[in-house]
Amino acid sequence: MRILGIESSCDETGIAIYDADKGLLAHKIHSQIELHAVYGGVVPELASRDHIRKTIPLIRQVMLEADTTPEQLHGIAYTAGPGLMGALLVGASIGRSLAYAWNIPAVAIHHLEGHLLAPMLDEPKPAFPFIALLVSGGHTQLMEVQGVGDYRMLGCTLDDAAGEAFDKTAKLLKLGYPGGPKIAELAMQGNPDRYKFPRPMTNRPGIDFSFSGLKTFALNTLHKEGDDPQTKADIALAFEVAVAETMVIKCRRAIEQTKLKRLVIAGGVSANLRLRQRLEEMGAKLGVEVFYPRQEFCTDNGAMIAYAGLLRLQAGERQGTAFGARPRWPLDELSHL
């Protein structure tokens, strides 16, 4: 079975073709970072228009690179939510229309399920069950995963997601957009002994997260200490370490609660090298295997959507001729495979 995947939930247009026997045949990602950087964040209308311009040309490129014709495809998977309504509708309308024109089935994919399954694009694949930490610009969630579609929420953010907190803190430091890579780069020049930021909600039981106060702590430190280059680097480092260690503490609690010995980290923030290092150190101490996608599959991409679509199409799921998008879509509403 060979699947075309379309991802257009936010500010990246991702197209890929995944084959059940041969694996990933080709993929392309068009980033809108330069388009939105001047505004300091994603502008939904501009994102939608750019998806309209880029999706069809990228599909042509990927199919050419994969040496695949429409007759060789067995289905199309597209992101139906969560995300920006206009951006989602671009991918959904193109994906469902092509499936109708080519007389092949289509399936609507949950964006976060795509991220959760992204580590399975490489070997070794994590076996079920496992703990999953999904960290991105819009979501920070810890869940127990028993199988595809079988997700039990253990904890989530009560305010800002981790990626959102990175973006807002980077804006305070006048580093530009996107914030995560900018803070990580500046943090390399920071003095680890100068500041220690709080680890939010770790002094009480529970697995939920909160990052808005950490952002405020960074702002107050900046106002108090000044904005010279070294101070900004020290703040960036203290902020990054606080976020990473907070996640490690929460992951440890989830592991202790469930007794599971596998941890998957996925989503845009999973590209952060400090977070990966701290989680691997924790895993080594607890005898827990840690899995994450390769760097190019941490951010939004079509490969993860094609792979998730393959699994759901193999299980017999089909999208009718009517289609739509869901800007908000709880994971626990998905069917179990």
C-alpha positions as CSV (number, residue, x, y, z in Angstrom):
1,M,0.0,0.0,0.0
2,R,1.4,3.4,-1.0
3,I,0.0,6.6,0.6
4,L,0.3,10.3,-0.2
5,G,0.4,12.4,3.0
6,I,-0.5,16.1,3.2
7,E,0.2,18.3,6.3
8,S,-1.0,21.9,6.4
9,S,-2.1,22.6,9.9
10,C,0.0,25.7,10.6
11,D,3.1,27.2,9.0
12,E,4.7,24.3,7.2
13,T,3.5,22.6,4.0
14,G,4.5,19.0,4.2
15,I,4.1,16.4,1.5
16,A,5.3,12.8,1.5
17,I,4.8,9.3,0.0
18,Y,5.1,6.3,2.3
19,D,5.1,2.7,1.0
20,A,4.1,-0.1,3.4
21,D,7.0,-2.3,2.0
22,K,9.7,0.2,1.0
23,G,9.1,2.8,3.7
24,L,9.4,6.6,3.0
25,L,9.9,7.1,-0.7
26,A,10.1,10.9,-0.8
27,H,9.1,14.0,1.2
28,K,9.3,17.8,1.0
29,I,8.7,20.5,3.6
30,H,8.1,24.1,2.8
31,S,8.6,26.4,5.8
32,Q,6.8,29.7,6.2
33,I,9.3,31.1,8.8
34,E,10.5,34.0,6.7
35,L,6.9,34.9,5.8
36,H,5.8,35.2,9.4
37,A,9.1,36.3,11.0
38,V,8.4,40.0,10.3
39,Y,5.2,39.7,12.4
40,G,6.8,37.8,15.3
41,G,4.4,34.9,14.9
42,V,2.1,33.0,12.5
43,V,-0.5,35.1,10.7
44,P,-3.4,32.7,9.9
45,E,-4.6,34.3,6.7
46,L,-1.1,34.5,5.2
47,A,-0.4,30.9,6.2
48,S,-3.6,29.7,4.4
49,R,-2.6,31.6,1.2
50,D,0.9,30.2,1.2
51,H,-0.5,26.6,1.6
52,I,-2.6,27.3,-1.5
53,R,0.4,28.3,-3.5
54,K,2.7,25.5,-2.4
55,T,0.7,22.3,-1.9
56,I,0.1,21.3,-5.5
57,P,3.6,22.1,-6.7
58,L,5.0,20.1,-3.8
59,I,2.8,17.1,-4.5
60,R,4.1,17.1,-8.1
61,Q,7.7,17.3,-6.9
62,V,7.3,14.5,-4.4
63,M,5.5,12.2,-6.8
64,L,8.2,12.8,-9.4
65,E,11.0,12.1,-6.8
66,A,9.2,8.9,-5.6
67,D,8.6,7.8,-9.3
68,T,5.0,7.4,-8.4
69,T,1.9,8.0,-10.6
70,P,-1.7,8.5,-9.3
71,E,-2.4,4.9,-10.5
72,Q,0.2,3.6,-8.0
73,L,-1.3,5.3,-5.0
74,H,-3.7,3.4,-2.7
75,G,-4.8,6.4,-0.6
76,I,-4.4,10.0,0.5
77,A,-4.0,11.1,4.1
78,Y,-4.4,14.7,5.1
79,T,-4.3,16.6,8.4
80,A,-7.9,17.5,9.5
81,G,-7.0,19.0,12.9
82,P,-6.1,20.4,15.3
83,G,-4.6,23.6,13.8
84,L,-5.6,26.8,12.0
85,M,-9.0,26.4,10.3
86,G,-8.0,28.0,7.0
87,A,-4.7,26.2,6.7
88,L,-6.4,22.8,7.6
89,L,-9.1,23.4,4.9
90,V,-6.4,23.9,2.2
91,G,-4.9,20.5,2.8
92,A,-8.2,18.8,3.4
93,S,-9.9,20.1,0.3
94,I,-6.9,19.3,-1.9
95,G,-6.4,15.9,-0.4
96,R,-10.1,14.9,-0.6
97,S,-10.5,16.3,-4.1
98,L,-7.5,14.4,-5.5
99,A,-8.7,11.2,-3.9
100,Y,-12.0,11.6,-5.6
101,A,-10.5,12.4,-8.9
102,W,-8.0,9.5,-8.7
103,N,-10.7,7.1,-7.4
104,I,-8.8,6.2,-4.2
105,P,-9.8,6.4,-0.6
106,A,-8.9,9.3,1.7
107,V,-8.5,9.5,5.5
108,A,-8.5,12.4,7.9
109,I,-5.6,12.4,10.3
110,H,-5.2,13.9,13.7
111,H,-2.1,16.1,13.7
112,L,-0.9,15.0,17.2
113,E,-1.3,11.4,16.3
114,G,1.0,12.0,13.4
115,H,3.6,13.5,15.8
116,L,3.1,10.7,18.2
117,L,3.8,8.1,15.5
118,A,6.7,10.1,13.9
119,P,9.5,8.1,15.7
120,M,8.2,5.0,13.9
121,L,9.4,6.4,10.6
122,D,12.9,5.1,11.6
123,E,14.3,1.9,13.2
124,P,14.1,0.8,15.9
125,K,10.4,1.5,16.2
126,P,9.1,1.9,19.8
127,A,6.9,-1.0,20.7
128,F,3.5,-0.4,22.4
129,P,2.8,0.4,25.2
130,F,4.8,3.5,26.0
131,I,4.6,7.0,27.6
132,A,4.4,9.8,25.1
133,L,5.5,13.4,25.7
134,L,4.0,15.6,23.0
135,V,5.6,19.1,23.0
136,S,5.0,21.7,20.4
137,G,4.0,25.3,19.9
138,G,0.3,24.5,20.7
139,H,0.4,21.4,22.9
140,T,2.3,20.0,25.9
141,Q,0.8,16.6,26.9
142,L,1.9,13.4,28.6
143,M,-0.1,10.3,27.8
144,E,-0.1,6.6,28.1
145,V,-0.2,4.9,24.7
146,Q,-1.4,1.3,24.5
147,G,-1.8,1.3,20.7
148,V,-2.8,3.4,17.7
149,G,-5.8,5.4,18.9
150,D,-5.6,4.1,22.4
151,Y,-4.5,7.1,24.3
152,R,-5.0,8.0,28.0
153,M,-4.1,11.5,29.1
154,L,-1.9,11.7,32.1
155,G,-1.1,15.4,32.2
156,C,-1.2,18.6,30.1
157,T,-0.4,22.2,30.2
158,L,-2.8,24.5,32.1
159,D,-1.7,27.6,30.2
160,D,1.1,28.1,27.6
161,A,2.4,25.2,25.8
162,A,6.2,24.7,25.9
163,G,6.8,25.9,22.4
164,E,4.5,28.9,22.9
165,A,6.5,29.8,26.1
166,F,9.8,29.6,24.0
167,D,8.3,31.9,21.4
168,K,7.1,34.4,23.9
169,T,10.3,34.4,25.9
170,A,12.3,34.8,22.7
171,K,10.2,37.8,21.8
172,L,10.9,39.4,25.2
173,L,14.6,38.9,24.5
174,K,14.1,40.4,21.0
175,L,15.5,37.2,19.4
176,G,13.0,36.8,16.6
177,Y,10.8,33.9,15.5
178,P,10.6,31.0,15.9
179,G,11.7,31.2,19.5
180,G,12.8,27.6,20.3
181,P,15.9,27.5,18.0
182,K,16.8,31.1,18.8
183,I,16.8,30.5,22.6
184,A,18.7,27.3,22.2
185,E,21.4,29.0,20.1
186,L,21.8,31.9,22.5
187,A,21.8,29.6,25.5
188,M,25.0,28.1,24.3
189,Q,26.7,31.4,25.3
190,G,25.1,31.5,28.8
191,N,26.6,31.2,32.2
192,P,25.0,28.2,34.0
193,D,25.9,29.5,37.4
194,R,24.2,32.9,37.2
195,Y,20.5,32.2,37.3
196,K,18.3,29.4,38.4
197,F,14.7,29.7,37.2
198,P,11.8,27.9,39.0
199,R,10.6,24.5,37.8
200,P,6.8,25.2,37.7
201,M,4.4,22.8,39.5
202,T,7.1,20.4,40.5
203,N,6.8,21.1,44.2
204,R,3.3,19.5,44.3
205,P,1.9,16.1,43.2
206,G,0.6,15.7,39.6
207,I,1.8,15.5,36.0
208,D,0.2,18.8,34.7
209,F,2.4,21.6,33.3
210,S,2.4,25.4,33.6
211,F,4.8,27.6,31.7
212,S,3.3,31.1,31.8
213,G,4.9,31.9,35.1
214,L,8.3,30.9,33.8
215,K,7.9,33.4,31.0
216,T,7.0,36.1,33.5
217,F,10.0,35.2,35.6
218,A,12.2,35.7,32.6
219,L,10.6,39.1,31.9
220,N,11.1,40.2,35.6
221,T,14.7,39.1,35.5
222,L,15.3,41.0,32.3
223,H,13.8,44.2,33.7
224,K,15.9,43.8,36.9
225,E,19.2,42.9,35.3
226,G,19.1,44.8,32.0
227,D,19.3,43.6,28.4
228,D,23.0,43.4,27.7
229,P,24.1,40.5,25.5
230,Q,25.5,38.3,28.3
231,T,22.5,38.8,30.5
232,K,20.2,37.8,27.7
233,A,22.3,34.7,27.0
234,D,22.2,33.8,30.7
235,I,18.4,34.2,30.8
236,A,18.0,32.1,27.7
237,L,20.1,29.3,29.3
238,A,18.2,29.4,32.6
239,F,14.9,29.4,30.8
240,E,15.8,26.4,28.6
241,V,17.2,24.4,31.5
242,A,14.1,25.1,33.6
243,V,11.8,23.9,30.8
244,A,13.9,20.8,30.2
245,E,14.2,19.8,33.8
246,T,10.5,20.4,34.4
247,M,9.6,18.0,31.6
248,V,12.1,15.4,33.0
249,I,10.5,15.6,36.4
250,K,7.0,15.1,34.9
251,C,8.1,12.3,32.7
252,R,9.7,10.5,35.7
253,R,6.4,10.8,37.6
254,A,4.5,9.4,34.6
255,I,6.9,6.4,34.3
256,E,6.6,5.7,38.0
257,Q,2.9,5.9,37.9
258,T,2.4,3.6,34.9
259,K,5.5,1.4,35.4
260,L,6.2,1.5,31.6
261,K,9.7,1.3,30.3
262,R,9.5,3.2,27.0
263,L,9.2,6.9,26.5
264,V,8.5,8.7,23.2
265,I,9.1,12.4,22.8
266,A,7.7,14.1,19.7
267,G,6.6,17.5,18.4
268,G,8.6,20.6,17.5
269,V,10.2,21.0,20.9
270,S,11.5,17.4,20.8
271,A,14.2,18.8,18.5
272,N,15.7,20.6,21.5
273,L,19.1,18.9,22.2
274,R,19.2,19.8,25.9
275,L,15.8,18.3,26.5
276,R,16.9,15.1,24.6
277,Q,20.1,14.9,26.7
278,R,18.2,15.3,30.0
279,L,15.6,12.7,29.1
280,E,18.3,10.2,27.9
281,E,20.1,10.7,31.2
282,M,16.9,10.0,33.1
283,G,16.1,7.0,31.0
284,A,19.6,5.5,31.6
285,K,19.1,5.8,35.4
286,L,15.6,4.3,35.3
287,G,16.2,1.6,32.7
288,V,13.8,3.3,30.3
289,E,14.2,3.4,26.5
290,V,13.8,6.9,25.0
291,F,12.7,7.4,21.4
292,Y,12.3,10.6,19.3
293,P,12.0,11.4,15.6
294,R,15.0,12.5,13.6
295,Q,15.4,16.3,13.5
296,E,13.6,16.8,10.2
297,F,10.5,15.0,11.5
298,C,10.2,16.8,14.8
299,T,8.4,19.8,13.1
300,D,5.3,19.4,11.1
301,N,5.8,17.1,8.1
302,G,3.9,15.0,5.6
303,A,5.8,11.8,6.3
304,M,4.2,11.4,9.7
305,I,0.7,12.0,8.2
306,A,1.3,9.5,5.4
307,Y,2.5,6.9,8.0
308,A,-0.5,7.5,10.3
309,G,-2.8,7.4,7.2
310,L,-1.3,4.0,6.1
311,L,-2.2,2.5,9.5
312,R,-5.7,3.8,9.5
313,L,-6.4,2.9,5.8
314,Q,-5.0,-0.6,6.4
315,A,-7.5,-0.8,9.3
316,G,-10.4,0.1,6.9
317,E,-11.0,3.7,7.8
318,R,-12.3,5.9,5.0
319,Q,-13.4,9.6,4.7
320,G,-16.6,10.2,2.9
321,T,-17.0,12.7,0.1
322,A,-18.0,15.3,2.7
323,F,-15.0,16.7,4.6
324,G,-14.1,19.4,7.0
325,A,-11.5,20.5,9.6
326,R,-11.4,20.6,13.3
327,P,-9.3,23.4,14.9
328,R,-9.8,21.6,18.2
329,W,-9.9,17.9,18.3
330,P,-9.4,15.8,21.5
331,L,-7.1,12.8,20.9
332,D,-9.4,10.6,23.0
333,E,-12.1,10.8,20.3
334,L,-10.0,8.8,17.9
335,S,-11.0,5.2,17.2
336,H,-8.7,2.4,18.4
337,L,-7.1,0.2,15.8
